[in-house]
Amino acid sequence: MHFKKNGIRKNQVCMIRPQRAFVKLCDLMKDVMSPDEMTVRPAVPVPIQVPIALHKLSSCREYRLIANQFGVHKSTVMKFVYVL
């Protein structure tokens, strides 16, 4: 195994870049997707909202199936998709 200067193997670099891209995407969408201050229930955090919206946009699955997969209501999935 070949290590770089920072101790990361060459085949691990492909796993780090998507993670950085995801964190950057969450930071960009934080202002848009953050919930209002007046909420009754605890809000779904932005790092969960982004994958829900991306999963719906990247697949042709129904809102119901994605909602069941992430444990939210189907109207919540629709809201995240339309906000994004």
N, C-alpha and C positions, 0 to 999 in steps of 0.2 A: 504494500500500500504506500502510495506517495502522499506525503503531507505538504501542505502549503505552509507559509510562514505563520499564519494564524492558527494552525492546527486542524484545519478543515480538510478532509479528503476531497479529491477532485470530483468524485461522484456525489458528494453531498451538496455541492454548489447549486445544482439544479433544484434541490429542495429548499434552499434558502431564498432564492430569488422570488418564487411565488409567495412565500411568506412575507417578504418585504413589500411586494406589490399589494398583497391583501391588507397589510397594516396601513400602507399609504392610501389605499382606496377607502378604508374605514375612516381615516383622518379627514379625507376630502369630503366624505358624506356625513360626517358628524353633525355639522351645522344644519344640513338639510333634513336628516332623518332623526334628529334628537326629538324626544317627546316634549309636549308642553309641560309647564310647571304644575298645572292643575290636573293631576291624574288620580283616578280612583284606585287603580291597580298598579303594581310595579311594572314599569315599562320594559319592553324587550330591548336588550342592549344593542347598540349599533353593530358590534361584531357578530351578532346573530341575524340582524336585519339584512345586512349585505349579502350573506350567503343564501338567505331565503329568496331575495329578489334575483340574484344571479342564477340560482337553480331554476327558477320559473322562466327566466328569459332564455336560458340555454337549453331547456327541454320543452317538450310539448305536453307535459303532464298536466293533469287537472289541478286546480287550486286545492281541492279536497285532499289529494294524495300528498302534495307538498306540505299542507298543513298538518296532516297526520304524521308525516316524517319528522317535522320539526316541533310538534307538540303545541301548535298555535291554531287559532280559528282560521277558516278559509278567507274570511273578510280581512283578517290581518295580513295574510299573504298578498291579497289584492292591493291593500293599502301600501305595502312596501314596494310593490312593483310599480305602482303609479307614481309614487314619490320619487323613485329612482329614475 
